[in-house]
């Protein structure tokens, strides 16, 4: 209830006037719940795990390239030729031609689907990716899903449901390796992996079961005290006692610093969650005619300082979405760095990008004056690392809104 992302459970659904409106009202209507949007349609967030074999990485990369090509647009999505559900606004055309004329969707079903997907793709939908660790089916479908069905059917009460899922999840984690799962999950969140000492502090029994020598290297408290007591008993003197005091104080200081660092990392994650769904840096666009006439791939600071007239700066997510809903089109460019100070010193990529833009414009039938280009070299600051990071963090919001 105290979570700022909590929202009331709707009576029938988030979309009013659809066919679900005739169903009985939810008994939980009005109750505050903290949840993320989840669609039981078979869709899963996918990524390439850093520790995966090279062959599997290549296969997944080819799959990602395919899903982002124009051949998986509305036609392939509507006919399920790509085995993908609609996941971008460009696949949800107003007329729904490929869904209603070339597939088996009724106009009513398509309009309801398009409406709820447009809601889900907004900044207010509170969406999130699934757990990105091995064994996802065992965690969700085999354990959570099956036990949820028993809970709904009255075969389990809530306490028994929670205890059973906790037990089964623990078994799955141990089977795959709890510390391994933890490291993979942290990597999926772009967090640093834990050191052996940190893992020993968190999961001593599991680490000892692997190799008792790992954590023993950090167990210096008792060993140091025994050695120091022996020295004191032999040598005596205030110098040894002072040294003991210094060692203890230093160890405690290090422990405090370790806790502070853990709190800092936790706050970093909380800050990232708090800014999810918000534009951290404006979306900077350059109109196509100007881009094709400047003669080279321009740097962000050059465009800023010369105050290009057709430079468009969208300061909020609402402005980005409003532009995407209008007549303007956006073309995203990606490039390689072929030089140390400039990504395209010989202008090879610049000429290729112009040809690609013209091809896309002709293929789509877009008006030249209504199209804009986004390219990281001129759309994101290059001289200020902190602001540059804000622009990079905003990339997912740019891509999901146009």
N, C-alpha and C positions, 0 to 999 in steps of 0.2 A: 504494500500500500504506500510506503514511503518512497518507492523508486520513482524518479522523475519520468521514466518511460512508461509507467503503468497507465493503462487506459481502460475505460469501461467496456465490458462485454456487450456487443450489440444484440438487439432483440432477435433479429433474423440473420443479419450479415452486414457487411460494410456497404453493400450496394442496395439502394432502395428501389422497389418497383420490379424486381426480377421474380422469377418463378419460385424462389425460395420464400417469398413473402407469405405464401399460403400455408407454410409449415407452422407447427406450434411454436410459440415463442420460447426462447431459451430460458430455462429456470435460473440461469446465472446472469441474466441481463442486468446491466448496471453495476455488476461486481467489478472492482478494479483488478486487472491482471497484467502482469509483466510478461510479455511474450514476444516472439518474433514471428513474422509471416512465414508460414510453411505450407506448401502446396503438395498434396498427396497425389502427384501426377507422375511420379517416377523421376523427377528432375533432381540432380545432385550437383553441387559445386565440385569442379574438378581442378586439379593442379598437378604439376610435375614435382614429385618429391625429390629432394636433393640427393638422398641416398639410394634412389632407384637405379637398377642396372641401365647401362647406356642404351641398350636396344629398346627397352620399354620407354625411355625418355624420348627416343626418336619417334616411336609409334605415337605417343601422346602428342608430340609436337605436330606431327602430320595431321592428327585429329583436330587439334586446335586451329591449325591453318585452314582446314576444310570447313569447320563450323563458322569461321569468320569470313569466308569467301561469299561472293554474291550468289553462288549456287545453293546456299542454304538460306536464302531469303524467304519471302512469304510462300512461294510456290512449293519448295521442298518441305518447309515446316508444315504447311496445311495438309499436304499429302502424306506426311510422315515418312517421306523418302529418306530423310536424314536421321530419323529416329529421335528428333529433337522437338521439344515443345517451344512455342513462341517465347522469346526472351528479350526482344528489343522492340521499341516503338515502330521501327521501320517494317517489321513483320506484321504489324497490326494495322493494315490499311483501313481507311474509313468504310470502303465498300465491301471489304472482306471477300474479294472476288475468288481468290484461290481456295478459301475455306467453304464458301457457299455454292460456287458454281463448279469448281473442279474437285471438290471433296464432298463429304457427306454431312457437313454442318448445316443446320437450319439458320436463317437470319437471326432468329431470337437467341439461339444458343451462342452464335458468334458475337452478337452485340453484348451479351452478358459477360462472355469471356474477355472481350476487348476492354470493357469497362473495369472489371476487377483487376486486369493486368495493368492498366494505366494507373489505377490506384496503387497497386503493389510496387510500381516503378517510381513512385514519388519519394521525396525525402522523409515523409511522415509515416511510411509503412512499417518502419522498425524491422527491416529484414535482416537476415544473417545467414551465413553459410553453415552447412552441417559440420559435425566433427570431422576433421580431416586426418584421420589416423587409420591404420590397418584394423580390420575387424568391424567396420562401420555397420555392416548388415547384422552382425551378432549383437552389437550394442542396441541398435534401433529396432530392426524388424523382429529378430528372434527373441530378444529379451523385452524391450520396452513395448513393442507392438503386441506380442502375444499376451503379456501380462496386463496390458491396458484393456484388451478384450475381456479377460477374466474379470477385471475390475468392473467394467461396464455391465457384464452379465451377472454381477453379484457373487461371483465365485471367490472373490478376494475383497477384504475391506482395505481402506487406504493404508493403514499401518503395515499390513501384510504385503501389500503391493510395493511399498517403498522398501521394506526389508528385502524382499525377493529380488527386486531390480538391483539394489545395492550389492547383494551377494553375487548375482550373476555377472554384473559389470566387473566386480573385483576378480572373478574367475577368468573372464575374458582378458582383462588387463594383465593378469599374471601369466596367462597362456602365451600372450604375445610378448610379454616382457614389460613390466610396469615402467621401469626407468627408460626403456627404449621408446615406449609410447609417449612418455612425458617429453623426451627430447624431440621427437617428431612433431608433437603438437606445438611445442614452443617454437620450433623452426617454422611451422605453418603460420604462426602469429608474428613472424619476423623478430622473434626474441632470441637472445643468445642462449646457447646450450649451457646446461649446468655443469659445473666442474665436478670432479670426483668428490671433493670435500663437501660441496653443497648437496650432492646426492647422498653422501653418508649422513649428513645432518638430517635429511628428510626421510630417507628410507634405509636405515642402518641394517635391518634384518635382511632385506633383499640384497643389498650390496655384499654383506657377509656371506650370503648363500652363493654368490658368484665367486668371490675370492676374498677371503678374510684378511688378506694382506693389504688390500686397497685402503680400507678405513683405518687399519691399525697404524698406518703411517701418519694419520692425523690425531691419533690418541696420545698426545704428548703430556697430558695433565698428570696422570698417575706416575708415568715413567719419570717425568721431570722432578716431581715431588720426592720420589724414592731416592733418586740420585742426589738431590740437594740435601735431603735429611742425612744421608750417609756422609756427604762432605762436611756438613755442619757438625755431625757427631765426631768426625776425625779432626777437622781443622778448627771448628768453632769460630767465634768472632762475629762482631757486628757487620763486617763487610759482606759475609755470606747472607746474613739475614736481610740486609739491604738489597742484595741482588735478587733474593727470593721475592721481596716486595715489588721490585721493578718488573720481574717476570710476570707476576700475577696481574699487576696493574696494566701492563702492556697487553696481556691476553684478553683482559676484560675490555680494554679499549678497542682491540681488534674485533671482538664480538659485537660491540656496540656499532662500530663502523659497518660490519657485515649486515646488521639489522637495518641500518639506515640505507644501505645500498639496495637491499631487498625492497624496502618501502619505496625507494625512488623508482625501481623497476615496476613495481605494482602501480604506482601513480602514472607512469608512462603509459601503461596499458589502459588505465582508466581514462586518461586524457584522450587516447586514441578512440576509445569507445564513445566518449562524450562528443567528439567532433564528427563521428560517422554520420553521413547524410547531410553535412553542411559543407559549403564551398569554402575552402581555406584560402584560396587565391583566385582572383578574377580569371575568367576565360578570355584570352586575348586572341582575336581573329584578324586576319588581313584579307581584304577582298581579292578575288581571283585576278581581275585585270591588273591591279597594282602588283601582286606577287609575280605575275608573268612579265612585268615590265621592269622590275628593279635590277635585273641582270645577274643576280646571284642570290644565294640563300642568306637573307639578312639576319643580323644579330638582334636580339631583343632590345638591347640598350640603344642600338642605332635607330630603330623604329621609334622608340620612346623619345629620344633626344631631338629627332627631326620632326616629331609631331605629324606623322602621316595622317592625311585627312580621312582616309577610308579605313583607318584602324578602328576596330570595334572592340570595346572592353565591356564585358558583362560581369557586373560585380556580385550578383546573387544567383542562386540556383533558380529562382523564379524567372529572372531575366533570361537565363539559358533555355529553360523550358518554353518560355513564351516565344523566343526566337525560333526554336525547333518546331513549335506548333504553327508558325506562320509560313511565309513563302521562302524564307532563307534556307539555304542548304550549307552543310559543313563537311569539308573533306579533311580527314586526318592524314598527315604525312609522317612517315617514319624514315630515318636515315641512319647511315653508318658514320663513324668518325674516321675520316681518311687523312686527317692531318692533326698536328699537335695543338694548333691554335684555332683551327677552323675545320668544321666537319666535311667541307666540300671545297678544298682549295682549287681544284681544277674545274669546278662547276659541272662535273659529270652528273652528279645526282640532281642538281638543279634542273638541268635540261631534261633528264628522264622524268622528273616530277611534273614538269609542264606538259610533256606528252601524255603522262598518265592522267593528269587532270582533264585535259581535252578529251581523252578517250571516255572517261567517266561522264563528263558533261554531255557528250554526244549520245552515249549509251542511255543515259537517264532522261535526256531531253530537257536539261536544266537551262535556265536563263543565266547568261554569263554574269550579269550584274547582281544576281540574287545569291551567288555562291561565295563562300568564304573558306579560307584555308587555316588550319591549325597545325603548327609544327613546333616541337619543343624548343628549337634553337631560337625562334623569334617570339614564341608565345610564353615562354618561361624565362625569368631573369637568369643570366649566366654569371654575373659578377658577385651576387650576394648569396652565399650558400644557404643561409637560413630561410630566406624568401624562396629560393629555388626549391628547397625541400617542401615548402607549403604548396608550390605549384605541382610538384610530383605527386604529393598526397591527394591532390584534387583530380588527378587523371581519371579514377573510376567514376567520379561524379560527372565529369565531362562526357565520357563515353556512354554512360547509361541514360543521359538526358537528351541526346540528339539522335 
